[in-house]
Amino acid sequence: MLCFSLEQSMEKKLTIFAHSLILLSLISLSDAGSIGVNYGRIANNLPSAVKVVQLLKSQGIERVKVFDTDPAVLRALSASGIKVTVDLPNELLASAAKRPSFAFTWVLKNVVAYYPQTQIEAIAVGNEVFVDTHNTTKFLVPAMQNIHSALVKYNVDSKIKVSLSHCP
């Protein structure tokens, strides 16, 4: 909390306020952790995955969430130093929830095949399923359980976390 006495001049108050803001900014930056971005690819004339990774690195981006497991993207992120969250799309939730074998195969082909060269740190199961018009919410927990079981099977459960993605 910033307090000013009545005797201080306006200039001195502004100087103290400015220095306080700088100090608060530095404290906030040191506690903020790393910066990450969502890498969506539904558009026209997108740059190659290699160029996107170069851009991310040039901007100091340390984490990225990809909304699919496109091999070109995961290969481009290999050895980049960027931590990756991959998404299990909503349209695959029912299969992942109902068939552990599907989850095992999906994790093997889309995660284990690229790890650890690509620093996959999490799998987001579904994307905003609570507002999905296809009512995929009922598949969320069983899919997460099966994906986690697959991570255990391939002995990467201590390195790769299972999560979900939801924005209000």
C-alpha positions in Angstrom: 0.0 0.0 0.0 1.3 3.4 -0.9 0.8 6.3 1.5 1.7 10.0 0.9 1.9 12.7 3.5 0.2 16.0 2.8 3.5 17.9 3.0 5.1 16.2 0.0 5.1 18.0 -3.3 3.1 16.6 -6.3 6.4 16.0 -8.1 7.8 14.0 -5.2 4.6 12.0 -4.9 4.8 11.1 -8.6 8.4 10.1 -8.3 7.7 7.8 -5.3 4.7 6.4 -7.1 6.7 5.7 -10.3 9.5 4.1 -8.4 7.0 2.0 -6.5 5.4 0.8 -9.8 8.8 -0.1 -11.2 9.5 -2.1 -8.0 6.1 -3.8 -8.1 6.7 -4.7 -11.8 10.0 -6.2 -11.1 8.6 -8.3 -8.2 5.7 -9.3 -10.4 8.0 -10.4 -13.2 10.2 -12.4 -10.9 7.2 -14.3 -9.5 5.3 -14.6 -12.8 7.1 -17.7 -14.1 7.2 -18.3 -17.8 5.2 -17.0 -20.7 3.3 -19.4 -22.9 1.0 -19.1 -25.9 -1.7 -21.1 -27.6 -0.7 -22.3 -31.1 -3.8 -22.6 -33.2 -3.5 -23.6 -36.8 -7.0 -23.2 -38.2 -6.4 -20.4 -40.8 -5.0 -19.8 -44.3 -1.5 -19.0 -45.3 0.1 -20.0 -42.0 3.9 -20.1 -41.7 5.6 -23.5 -41.4 5.9 -25.0 -38.0 9.7 -24.5 -38.2 9.2 -20.7 -38.7 6.6 -20.6 -35.9 9.1 -22.2 -33.5 11.8 -19.8 -34.6 9.4 -16.9 -33.9 8.4 -18.3 -30.5 12.1 -18.7 -29.5 13.0 -15.2 -30.7 10.2 -13.8 -28.5 11.3 -15.7 -25.4 8.3 -17.9 -25.3 8.9 -20.9 -23.0 5.6 -22.8 -23.2 3.2 -23.5 -26.0 -0.2 -25.3 -26.1 -0.9 -27.0 -29.4 -4.5 -28.0 -30.2 -3.6 -31.2 -32.0 -0.6 -33.5 -32.3 0.5 -32.7 -35.8 3.8 -34.5 -36.4 5.3 -31.5 -38.3 4.6 -29.3 -35.3 5.9 -31.7 -32.7 9.1 -32.4 -34.7 9.6 -28.6 -35.1 9.4 -28.2 -31.3 11.9 -31.0 -30.8 15.1 -29.8 -29.1 13.7 -26.2 -29.0 13.7 -25.9 -25.3 10.0 -25.0 -25.4 7.7 -26.9 -23.1 4.6 -28.3 -24.8 1.0 -29.1 -23.9 -0.8 -31.2 -26.5 -4.5 -31.5 -26.8 -6.7 -34.6 -27.1 -9.5 -33.1 -29.2 -13.1 -33.2 -28.1 -14.0 -35.5 -31.0 -11.7 -38.2 -29.5 -13.0 -38.0 -26.0 -15.6 -40.7 -26.3 -13.1 -43.1 -27.8 -10.5 -42.3 -25.1 -13.2 -42.7 -22.4 -14.7 -45.9 -23.6 -11.6 -47.8 -24.8 -8.4 -47.8 -22.8 -6.7 -49.4 -25.8 -7.5 -46.3 -27.8 -6.0 -44.1 -25.1 -2.8 -46.3 -25.0 -2.4 -46.1 -28.8 -3.1 -42.4 -28.9 -0.5 -41.7 -26.2 2.0 -44.0 -27.8 1.7 -42.4 -31.3 1.1 -38.8 -30.3 3.2 -38.3 -27.1 5.7 -41.1 -26.4 6.9 -41.1 -30.0 8.1 -37.5 -29.6 9.1 -37.4 -25.9 11.6 -36.4 -24.5 13.1 -34.7 -27.6 9.9 -32.6 -27.7 9.4 -31.5 -24.1 5.8 -32.5 -23.7 4.8 -31.6 -20.2 1.1 -32.0 -20.3 -1.9 -33.4 -22.2 -5.0 -31.3 -22.1 -7.9 -33.7 -22.4 -10.6 -31.9 -24.5 -10.9 -28.2 -25.1 -13.6 -26.2 -23.3 -15.8 -29.3 -22.9 -18.1 -27.5 -20.5 -19.4 -25.3 -23.3 -19.1 -28.0 -26.1 -22.4 -28.3 -27.9 -21.8 -32.0 -28.5 -22.1 -32.8 -24.8 -18.7 -34.3 -24.3 -18.5 -33.5 -20.6 -19.6 -37.0 -19.6 -16.5 -38.4 -21.3 -14.0 -36.0 -19.7 -13.1 -37.9 -16.4 -13.0 -41.4 -17.9 -10.9 -40.1 -20.8 -8.5 -38.4 -18.4 -8.2 -41.6 -16.3 -7.5 -43.7 -19.4 -4.9 -41.1 -20.7 -3.2 -41.2 -17.3 -3.2 -45.0 -17.3 -1.5 -44.9 -20.7 1.2 -42.5 -19.3 1.7 -44.9 -16.4 2.0 -47.8 -18.8 4.7 -46.0 -20.8 6.4 -44.8 -17.5 6.1 -41.1 -18.3 3.4 -40.3 -15.7 5.8 -38.5 -13.4 7.0 -36.2 -16.3 3.8 -35.6 -18.2 0.6 -34.4 -16.5 -3.0 -34.8 -17.5 -5.1 -31.7 -17.4 -8.1 -30.1 -19.1 -8.6 -26.8 -20.9 -11.5 -24.5 -20.0 -11.9 -20.8 -20.4 -15.1 -19.2 -19.1 
